Amino acid sequence: MSGDRKPGRPYWRHIVGWPLLILGIFGLALPFLQGILFIVVALTLLAPEIPLFGRAIEALKKRVPAVFEKAAEMKASLRRRFGQP
């Protein structure tokens, strides 16, 4: 592990990311769950820990850059709203 990471962070990513990914897969078949949303959030959480997911995120960024630009704007807005740097 590199020095800038917190020791519990990879475990947190896995504990939250995998259930979200499973929910997303179920959500593709169930009409009341937003499957794609759960899958994208899960891939984003797991990407730093799993290289395959990181490559998938990079491919999606090239294919639909507007979505990621909008997500970056929303993230910046939320950080400003809640006083995060």
N, CA, C and O of each residue as an XYZ file, in Angstrom:
340
protein
N       0.835     -1.191      0.000
C       0.000      0.000      0.000
C       0.873      1.245      0.000
O       1.910      1.284      0.662
N       0.461      2.237     -0.726
C       1.228      3.474     -0.755
C       0.953      4.285      0.507
O      -0.031      4.043      1.206
N       1.818      5.238      0.792
C       1.714      6.001      2.020
C       0.534      6.954      2.085
O       0.144      7.359      3.180
N      -0.052      7.330      0.947
C      -1.141      8.302      0.967
C      -2.511      7.652      1.191
O      -3.499      8.372      1.337
N      -2.602      6.359      1.221
C      -3.880      5.687      1.434
C      -4.102      5.395      2.905
O      -3.164      5.151      3.663
N      -5.369      5.429      3.286
C      -5.722      5.034      4.637
C      -5.814      3.512      4.668
O      -6.246      2.914      3.683
N      -5.423      2.865      5.767
C      -5.408      1.407      5.796
C      -6.771      0.755      5.550
O      -6.814     -0.303      4.924
N      -7.875      1.328      6.007
C      -9.179      0.705      5.861
C      -9.875      1.012      4.552
O     -10.926      0.438      4.266
N      -9.325      1.887      3.766
C     -10.010      2.342      2.563
C     -10.283      1.231      1.539
O     -11.402      1.152      1.033
N      -9.311      0.372      1.213
C      -9.624     -0.676      0.235
C     -10.745     -1.594      0.715
O     -11.578     -2.019     -0.085
N     -10.773     -1.899      1.990
C     -11.832     -2.758      2.508
C     -13.176     -2.055      2.404
O     -14.178     -2.681      2.056
N     -13.209     -0.776      2.700
C     -14.443     -0.008      2.604
C     -14.957     -0.021      1.171
O     -16.152     -0.198      0.936
N     -14.061      0.165      0.225
C     -14.453      0.156     -1.181
C     -15.071     -1.179     -1.579
O     -16.071     -1.213     -2.296
N     -14.488     -2.261     -1.122
C     -15.006     -3.587     -1.459
C     -16.336     -3.860     -0.749
O     -17.257     -4.420     -1.344
N     -16.431     -3.470      0.503
C     -17.652     -3.716      1.274
C     -18.840     -2.965      0.673
O     -19.957     -3.482      0.676
N     -18.618     -1.768      0.162
C     -19.697     -0.980     -0.424
C     -19.856     -1.283     -1.921
O     -20.979     -1.373     -2.417
N     -18.756     -1.437     -2.627
C     -18.789     -1.570     -4.079
C     -19.418     -2.855     -4.600
O     -20.225     -2.816     -5.529
N     -19.058     -3.986     -4.014
C     -19.580     -5.259     -4.521
C     -21.087     -5.394     -4.351
O     -21.760     -5.812     -5.293
N     -21.647     -5.058     -3.187
C     -23.116     -5.119     -3.097
C     -23.809     -4.166     -4.079
O     -24.864     -4.497     -4.621
N     -23.222     -2.992     -4.308
C     -23.807     -2.074     -5.289
C     -23.766     -2.675     -6.691
O     -24.707     -2.511     -7.468
N     -22.680     -3.367     -7.013
C     -22.573     -4.003     -8.318
C     -23.632     -5.101     -8.472
O     -24.266     -5.216     -9.521
N     -23.814     -5.892     -7.435
C     -24.836     -6.947     -7.472
C     -26.227     -6.330     -7.598
O     -27.050     -6.810     -8.376
N     -26.492     -5.270     -6.837
C     -27.771     -4.572     -6.960
C     -27.974     -4.052     -8.378
O     -29.078     -4.122     -8.918
N     -26.919     -3.535     -8.972
C     -27.011     -3.024    -10.336
C     -27.337     -4.111    -11.337
O     -28.124     -3.896    -12.259
N     -26.737     -5.281    -11.160
C     -27.031     -6.397    -12.064
C     -28.492     -6.815    -11.922
O     -29.173     -7.050    -12.920
N     -28.973     -6.908    -10.678
C     -30.391     -7.214    -10.470
C     -31.269     -6.095    -11.027
O     -32.349     -6.350    -11.559
N     -30.800     -4.864    -10.900
C     -31.564     -3.721    -11.374
C     -31.752     -3.692    -12.878
O     -32.676     -3.048    -13.376
N     -30.887     -4.384    -13.608
C     -31.059     -4.456    -15.053
C     -32.319     -5.248    -15.417
O     -32.937     -5.009    -16.454
N     -32.687     -6.195    -14.547
C     -33.862     -7.029    -14.816
C     -35.113     -6.526    -14.101
O     -36.229     -6.797    -14.543
N     -34.936     -5.804    -13.011
C     -36.082     -5.338    -12.233
C     -36.425     -3.901    -12.626
O     -35.538     -3.050    -12.695
N     -37.691     -3.629    -12.882
C     -38.065     -2.297    -13.375
C     -37.980     -1.175    -12.338
O     -37.930     -0.003    -12.713
N     -37.961     -1.503    -11.059
C     -37.977     -0.455    -10.041
C     -36.589     -0.070     -9.540
O     -36.478      0.841     -8.719
N     -35.528     -0.729    -10.002
C     -34.162     -0.374     -9.629
C     -33.458      0.245    -10.826
O     -33.658     -0.189    -11.960
N     -32.640      1.251    -10.579
C     -31.837      1.874    -11.626
C     -30.521      1.105    -11.742
O     -29.515      1.492    -11.148
N     -30.535      0.027    -12.502
C     -29.380     -0.860    -12.594
C     -28.123     -0.188    -13.083
O     -27.055     -0.372    -12.499
N     -28.231      0.588    -14.144
C     -27.048      1.243    -14.714
C     -26.413      2.187    -13.699
O     -25.189      2.241    -13.580
N     -27.231      2.920    -12.976
C     -26.717      3.850    -11.967
C     -25.902      3.107    -10.912
O     -24.791      3.521    -10.578
N     -26.449      2.014    -10.386
C     -25.734      1.239     -9.373
C     -24.442      0.657     -9.930
O     -23.427      0.620     -9.234
N     -24.473      0.208    -11.167
C     -23.272     -0.376    -11.775
C     -22.183      0.682    -11.949
O     -21.018      0.417    -11.654
N     -22.541      1.864    -12.420
C     -21.550      2.925    -12.617
C     -20.945      3.358    -11.283
O     -19.733      3.552    -11.183
N     -21.781      3.508    -10.264
C     -21.263      3.889     -8.942
C     -20.333      2.802     -8.414
O     -19.266      3.107     -7.881
N     -20.726      1.545     -8.557
C     -19.894      0.438     -8.077
C     -18.565      0.390     -8.822
O     -17.514      0.217     -8.205
N     -18.602      0.540    -10.140
C     -17.357      0.516    -10.906
C     -16.441      1.661    -10.502
O     -15.225      1.493    -10.414
N     -17.033      2.825    -10.256
C     -16.241      3.982     -9.842
C     -15.590      3.742     -8.483
O     -14.436      4.116     -8.271
N     -16.323      3.124     -7.571
C     -15.758      2.830     -6.255
C     -14.659      1.772     -6.325
O     -13.639      1.886     -5.644
N     -14.864      0.754     -7.138
C     -13.930     -0.367     -7.183
C     -12.760     -0.154     -8.143
O     -11.779     -0.896     -8.083
N     -12.841      0.835     -9.017
C     -11.812      1.053    -10.035
C     -10.394      1.209     -9.467
O      -9.465      0.643    -10.043
N     -10.182      1.941     -8.378
C      -8.809      2.051     -7.867
C      -8.233      0.729     -7.356
O      -7.013      0.574     -7.289
N      -9.082     -0.207     -7.001
C      -8.623     -1.472     -6.440
C      -8.563     -2.596     -7.471
O      -7.790     -3.540     -7.308
N      -9.371     -2.508     -8.537
C      -9.460     -3.578     -9.531
C      -9.146     -2.988    -10.901
O      -9.942     -2.221    -11.442
N      -7.994     -3.338    -11.464
C      -7.571     -2.732    -12.736
C      -8.573     -2.904    -13.883
O      -8.713     -2.002    -14.708
N      -9.260     -4.024    -13.951
C     -10.243     -4.245    -15.007
C     -11.342     -3.189    -14.956
O     -11.768     -2.687    -15.997
N     -11.803     -2.849    -13.756
C     -12.847     -1.837    -13.610
C     -12.303     -0.456    -13.952
O     -13.023      0.380    -14.497
N     -11.040     -0.218    -13.633
C     -10.420      1.054    -14.001
C     -10.371      1.233    -15.508
O     -10.628      2.323    -16.020
N     -10.037      0.149    -16.224
C     -10.015      0.217    -17.689
C     -11.424      0.430    -18.237
O     -11.607      1.147    -19.222
N     -12.418     -0.189    -17.605
C     -13.808     -0.008    -18.051
C     -14.237      1.445    -17.881
O     -14.889      2.006    -18.762
N     -13.877      2.054    -16.763
C     -14.208      3.467    -16.532
C     -13.518      4.354    -17.567
O     -14.128      5.291    -18.081
N     -12.262      4.070    -17.874
C     -11.546      4.867    -18.876
C     -12.201      4.741    -20.247
O     -12.312      5.729    -20.972
N     -12.634      3.535    -20.608
C     -13.311      3.343    -21.898
C     -14.629      4.119    -21.927
O     -14.978      4.721    -22.942
N     -15.356      4.100    -20.811
C     -16.612      4.858    -20.744
C     -16.366      6.359    -20.831
O     -17.154      7.085    -21.439
N     -15.281      6.823    -20.230
C     -14.955      8.256    -20.300
C     -14.691      8.680    -21.735
O     -15.066      9.781    -22.135
N     -14.051      7.820    -22.508
C     -13.792      8.145    -23.915
C     -15.074      8.097    -24.737
O     -15.253      8.872    -25.677
N     -15.956      7.186    -24.374
C     -17.178      6.995    -25.159
C     -18.245      8.042    -24.855
O     -18.912      8.526    -25.769
N     -18.413      8.392    -23.589
C     -19.431      9.376    -23.184
C     -18.820     10.398    -22.221
O     -19.127     10.378    -21.029
N     -17.964     11.285    -22.722
C     -17.286     12.236    -21.842
C     -18.232     13.229    -21.167
O     -17.938     13.705    -20.071
N     -19.344     13.543    -21.794
C     -20.271     14.529    -21.220
C     -20.827     14.062    -19.881
O     -21.041     14.870    -18.978
N     -21.057     12.775    -19.754
C     -21.590     12.236    -18.498
C     -20.578     12.449    -17.373
O     -20.953     12.847    -16.270
N     -19.313     12.190    -17.643
C     -18.290     12.329    -16.618
C     -18.005     13.796    -16.296
O     -17.671     14.131    -15.160
N     -18.138     14.673    -17.300
C     -17.991     16.107    -17.041
C     -19.109     16.595    -16.122
O     -18.867     17.361    -15.189
N     -20.323     16.150    -16.391
C     -21.462     16.519    -15.549
C     -21.273     15.986    -14.137
O     -21.569     16.684    -13.167
N     -20.785     14.758    -14.009
C     -20.544     14.175    -12.691
C     -19.475     14.964    -11.931
O     -19.595     15.161    -10.722
N     -18.431     15.416    -12.632
C     -17.381     16.214    -11.997
C     -17.940     17.558    -11.523
O     -17.573     18.040    -10.452
N     -18.824     18.160    -12.316
C     -19.459     19.420    -11.902
C     -20.316     19.212    -10.656
O     -20.287     20.022     -9.729
N     -21.073     18.128    -10.644
C     -21.921     17.833     -9.481
C     -21.075     17.592     -8.236
O     -21.426     18.043     -7.146
N     -19.965     16.883     -8.396
C     -19.072     16.603     -7.275
C     -18.485     17.905     -6.723
O     -18.430     18.105     -5.510
N     -18.049     18.783     -7.624
C     -17.494     20.074     -7.197
C     -18.558     20.908     -6.492
O     -18.269     21.559     -5.488
N     -19.766     20.895     -7.000
C     -20.861     21.645     -6.387
C     -21.163     21.132     -4.975
O     -21.364     21.917     -4.048
N     -21.191     19.822     -4.830
C     -21.446     19.240     -3.506
C     -20.317     19.562     -2.531
O     -20.564     19.824     -1.354
N     -19.093     19.541     -3.015
C     -17.965     19.877     -2.139
C     -18.048     21.323     -1.680
O     -17.805     21.622     -0.511
N     -18.392     22.224     -2.602
C     -18.534     23.637     -2.221
C     -19.665     23.801     -1.213
O     -19.525     24.526     -0.229
N     -20.768     23.137     -1.455
C     -21.936     23.252     -0.584
C     -21.653     22.781      0.838
O     -22.139     23.369      1.803
N     -20.870     21.725      0.957
C     -20.598     21.163      2.272
C     -19.248     21.582      2.835
O     -18.806     21.030      3.843
N     -18.588     22.544      2.208
C     -17.368     23.106      2.754
C     -16.140     22.231      2.627
O     -15.193     22.395      3.396
N     -16.126     21.311      1.684
C     -14.960     20.456      1.477
C     -14.026     21.134      0.486
O     -14.498     21.807     -0.430
N     -12.721     20.979      0.642
C     -11.787     21.587     -0.321
C     -11.801     20.879     -1.652
O     -11.073     21.268     -2.566
